[in-house]
Amino acid sequence: MEIDRTSFPHHLLGVLNAISESHFVSIDLEFSGICAKPPKSRKHTLEERYQETKEAAEKFQILQVGITCVQQDYHDETYVLRPYNFNISPLLDDQLDQWGLERNFAFQSGACQFLLSHGFKMDLPFTKGVPYLSRDETKLAKQLAYAKLDKASIADIVLKDNEVQAIAFMGNVREAISQWKKNEMRGRLYITSTVGQKYFNSDEPASISNFEKRLVHQLVRAEFPDLNTISRPDRILVVPLDAEREANHRRMRKKNIKKDIDHRVGFRWVVEALVGGNLERLDPIYLAQSAAGYSEFVDLRGIKDRLYHANDILKRKPRVLVGHNMFTDLVYFYQAFIGELPDTADEFQKAIHKLFPIIVDTKYIATHNCGDISPFSSLEQIEEKVRLQRLPDIQIHQDHTKYVQGTDSFHEAGYDSLLTANIMIRLSAKLESEGKYIEETVLSEDEWFEAPEDLTGGVALNVDDGPSPEKESLHGFTADLNPANSTFSALNSLAPPFRPQNASGTEKTSKKGDTGKLKGKAASRFAMATKFDQLRIEEEAELSSDSSLTQAQTTHPVDEWGNHPDDGSPSQAWDFNEPAQPHEGPYALPEAEKKAPMVVMPQFGSDFWRVYGNKLRVFGTEEGILELTG
């Protein structure tokens, strides 16, 4: 689904609800530039790579964001995907400019050429892009607006001796005000360029320049603290100071400023949903717009209820964020939507882990003990292989059919986020079914050193010509590529990984009878709960609400954080190094709900995600991996 500046308020509530109902959310970004690395004489450290990426993120701009919300129907063994594509505007509107908020950004010629070669329209971020304010920019905008309201940010004009007319004008204004006060301030005093004339029902045209207005405000503020000035387009009104009225007026103005800023938060509402932030300041009236941008009659109570429901879920249940080669994406993401980047790589990993307790990098999945998917694989190459799998079953929601038209849209952020979701689901299911995730593949020194970083998501140059047209093996899995035998339509000589929801026109047959025990090849080596278990507990709570499953309830209850409330022990929910028994004890699913291999992806809470979760692949560095430990 393409969402632009005009349709954003109309679709925002639907996006927030899709995020709140998601099993995980995949993300992809496109930039106006990336760090230009000098020729390699040695491998960089993670700290060096972070510093150069940080410098680039502070300079360049995010032009496009793609997210895919993945909803898992565990009972029907289906994944329904909702891809969204947003062009992001780097511009600030006139009101923010008047308050003094500025945003500087740059474009890199190589990055622009790359995007243009893939059909990216460089005008869209400026003409139709969704605006945004980061958290830091929101705070700064409020400070600047409040300072201007309180006149604290207005510097006094110092007149020079040779500015005779201005000095004479100030003297006339001072005299007019003093005389008006002697006359007990009868009537109203209007100050214009002709100074000090009292207007009641005068038809005489009035005028005053902005420079003269500043002089009047400055004079009254400094010399007549018992008076107040009110600016009009063509004059200044001088009135007695009413402290109570001024306080009420200031409170109302600040309230309106907050609302104006909230309406300018824009795309960051989506970011707040992803990080489980507070959506309570999102004005339901802002959402009451048509896709064409016009105000429309809506059920405000219904909007408030849906917004409250989404906000409640998002605050209680953290989103699992998935990306491909996401180290650079996360650095840019933080700088653009959160604020100033931390000084060191360690501080950054702690900050990003606090925002996203669970992150999965599909680049790490694809380069950790993955056989024929080598470290040289780009997003397209990896997805090209996993799209041959028929399981797990993936469908595109019926309202999100932009990418089911039979053509690839590589390097459009929405499409790439869709490919990332496909890799996440199918590759994780495949690897778990084979138990190939215990030992890390040790790359040679040359492989670590030469593996491309794939910062732009571009296609690697050393791509083989591919398999024979009839069969291809993917980690021991044989996929039939004969179109006559395939249930998928052709797409660039490969089977597309997605189909529209209920596209077959036939009633979906439940695969619940196809149950089987999960392979025990990768036996559990852990015992305590983690953030993955927290998600799993909530999922199992939903399953156990089925009356047919009540007999499988455990006698060892845990609370929502994975603790045993009776033993009084402190929470260990965030420790990845502690053991867990995801297939037995309090975390076990009822036997009837265990799935056959590859029917569903590994559940969050299983050993699989203790191997693959919260690790970012960073090729070309000595460490090779950035672990998010908080």
Secondary structure, DSSP 8 states (H G I E B T S, - for coil): -EE-TTTHHHHHHHHHHHHHT-SEEEEEEEES--------SS-B-HHHHHHHHHHHHTTB-EEEEEEEEEEEETTTTEEEEEEEEEEB-----HHHHHHT-----B--HHHHHHHHHTT--TTHHHHT-B-B--HHHHHHHHHHHHHHHTTTT-------TT-HHHHHHHHHHHHHHHHHHHTTT-S-EEE-TT-S-B-SS--------HHHHHHHHHHHHHH-TTEEEEEETTEEEEEE--HHHHHHHHHHHHHHHHHHHHHT-BTHHHHHHHTT---TTS-HHHH-B-TTS-B----HHHHHHHHHHHHHHHHHS--EEEESS-HHHHHHHIIIII-S--SSHHHHHHHHHHH-SEEEEHHHHHTSS-TTS-TT--HHHHHHHHTT---SEEEE-TT--TT-SS---TT-HHHHHHHHHHHHHHHHHHHHHHT--SS-----HHHHHHS---TT----S-------SSEEEETTEEEE--TTT-SS--BTTB--S-EETTTT-S-----TTS------SS-----S--HHHHHHHHHHHHHHTSGGGGGG--SS---TTS--TTTT----TT-TTS---TTSGGG---GGG---TTTS---TTSHHHHHHTTEEE-TTBSS-EEE---
